[in-house]
């Protein structure tokens, strides 16, 4: 190889190797929407944050409702209007965090699901995803929300059909239609049976179809709006568990058109639920995120738990830094979840390291 050509190729390699990684974006998801003072976009920028999420639904049994006008359900308080006015024209986009199924205050029992428990089906305060009317209601709500002055929508993690759920007349009819088998709840819930295999397939297909319908409704209502999905931490490493427990099927979810996957990498929750020691929890956390990067690449956003779910107290800075530093460099988005305005100082210190 001529000397000049070798020098050129070597220089080119070094230049490419030295290219800076994509700048990491930091976001904040506020756990409430009743703060006396709304954190301004400037305050978020000063803390190193580039996106804010506002909760726009309440699943309280008596006082539940929405925090924006949907034309269908009561407005608890016009919180979205107030926040949108504050963030209008700013460089910090405002996203709405919206539920899909758990509307405990809903009075139309025909729209609600049934859960098989103790040998019988009982009414539960969740929309029946097998019911076409419920599907239409969900699509309408998300389309109305997309038309609000928001840059994106984050779908709550209640877009699932858990173990004993789905046993409405619509769910059982769907099972029989696709399988030709009688809808026997005991066999449908018995692992390893033909009934159970078909039932898991139908539930996963129903969740995937619902998600696709939501995403399509949002994109049609406002072209260019982004839609993110909250994802349970089991999905990257144990997809079969996510499918069995939540009806979360990788292929169906991937075909939905979702723009971003918000992985709920809540380290304290993981440690408690999986009964892990601190060392094993850190190993699991890192492996989970490495698997998630391979699955979703630039569409991945990692949600870091800022407060303890039980006490609601902020997690100590040193502990948060440990888990923040375990996040792979390839991850471009980190969302500090379930935070309060007073957590901005803590979050800024984590980002600054």
C-alpha positions, -999 to +999 in steps of 0.1 A: +000+000+000+014+034-010+025+055+021+000+083+015-029+060+010-021+042+043-018+075+061-052+086+047-070+053+057-055+055+091-066+091+096-101+082+083-103+053+108-092+075+137-117+102+127-146+077+125-135+061+158-135+095+174-170+105+163-190+115+194-219+094+204-254+107+199-262+132+227-283+115+254-317+130+260-332+132+295-369+134+302-391+136+332-425+120+339-444+137+367-464+114+389-491+139+396-509+168+379-521+188+409-489+208+417-494+243+430-466+255+407-460+239+373-422+235+366-415+259+338-397+247+306-368+269+316-365+251+349-364+217+331-338+230+307-317+242+335-319+207+351-308+191+318-342+178+308-357+180+273-392+165+276-420+165+301-449+140+307-482+149+323-507+124+336-541+131+320-562+103+335-574+092+369-585+057+378-600+066+411-633+047+417-652+078+429-634+108+417-619+094+385-620+110+351-598+128+326-577+159+328-586+171+292-619+174+274-628+142+255-664+149+248-673+117+266-661+117+302-660+144+329-630+166+333-616+163+368-596+195+363-583+211+330-547+203+339-536+197+304-548+231+292-528+248+320-496+229+312-500+233+275-503+270+278-471+271+300-452+250+274-465+265+242-437+277+220-410+263+243-382+240+232-393+214+257-421+193+242-450+183+264-463+147+263-496+133+277-495+101+297-528+083+291-544+050+304-561+026+281-582+001+301-584+009+338-613+033+342-626+024+376-652+052+375-669+039+343-705+031+349-713+012+317-709-024+327-714-037+292-680-021+283-662-038+312-642-070+313-647-101+334-621-120+354-623-157+361-618-162+398-630-189+423-648-207+396-668-178+382-665-147+361-666-114+381-668-079+368-636-059+369-631-021+364-612-024+331-624-020+295-631-052+277-606-052+248-626-079+230-656-057+229-658-036+196-675-007+214-647-006+239-622-006+211-640+023+194-641+042+227-603+037+232-595+048+197-618+079+201-602+089+234-566+087+220-576+106+188-591+134+209-560+135+230-537+136+200-556+167+188-547+185+221-516+207+221-491+179+229-461+166+210-466+130+220-486+104+240-473+078+264-495+048+267-499+035+302-489+000+312-525-011+316-527-022+280-526-058+290-548-088+295-537-104+327-539-141+336-576-145+346-589-116+325-607-116+292-636-138+301-664-115+290-689-129+266-669-112+238-637-128+249-651-163+251-669-158+217-636-148+202-619-178+216-645-202+202-646-185+168-609-188+162-604-223+178-637-242+173-634-252+209-658-246+237-648-217+259-640-236+291-622-212+315-605-240+335-589-255+303-581-220+289-561-212+321-545-247+324-509-244+311-500-268+283-535-274+270-546-267+235-572-244+250-545-224+268-522-221+237-551-207+217-562-184+245-528-169+249-526-164+211-559-146+211-552-124+240-518-114+226-534-107+192-561-086+208-536-064+227-515-060+196-545-050+175-556-025+202-522-009+202-521-007+164-555+009+165-544+035+191-513+044+172-532+047+139-559+069+155-532+092+169-512+095+137-544+101+117-556+127+141-523+146+141-497+136+116-462+138+131-473+131+167-452+105+184-466+076+204-447+058+231-456+026+250-448+017+286-432-018+286-428-041+315-393-050+325-398-088+319-402-083+281-365-081+269-351-111+288-382-133+292-405-126+263-425-158+270-432-145+305-444-112+292-467-130+267-481-153+294-485-126+321-494-095+301-504-108+266-474-088+254-462-104+221-430-090+206-441-095+170-475-080+175-462-050+194-434-044+169-459-043+140-481-017+158-462+013+145-452+025+180-426+052+178-408+047+212-406+019+237-404+031+273-389+003+293-399+005+329-365-004+343-375+002+379-347-013+399-363-013+433-395-029+420-374-055+402-354-063+433-385-068+454-406-087+429-378-111+419-363-114+454-328-105+442-298-095+462-282-061+453-254-076+432-278-099+412-302-070+407-275-049+391-265-078+369-301-083+358-306-046+352-276-044+329-285-076+310-321-065+306-310-032+291-285-048+268-312-071+255-336-041+251-310-022+230-308-052+206-345-053+203-354-017+199-322+003+192-328+040+188-365+035+197-356+025+232-362+049+262-351+037+297-373+047+326-354+051+358-373+050+391-368+083+411-390+076+441-398+045+462-432+031+453-441+022+489-428+053+508-430+078+480-397+091+492-369+101+468-343+074+462-308+084+474-285+100+449-257+074+453-281+046+445-296+064+415-261+071+402-252+034+404-281+024+382-278+054+359-241+044+352-253+008+344-273+020+314-255+012+282-240+041+263-261+031+232-293+042+251-302+077+238-332+084+260-335+082+298-368+091+315-369+099+352-402+084+362-428+093+388-410+124+399-421+156+416-410+192+409-387+191+440-368+162+424-353+184+397-322+192+418-316+155+424-321+147+387-298+174+376-270+160+398-275+125+383-272+139+348-242+160+356-225+131+374 
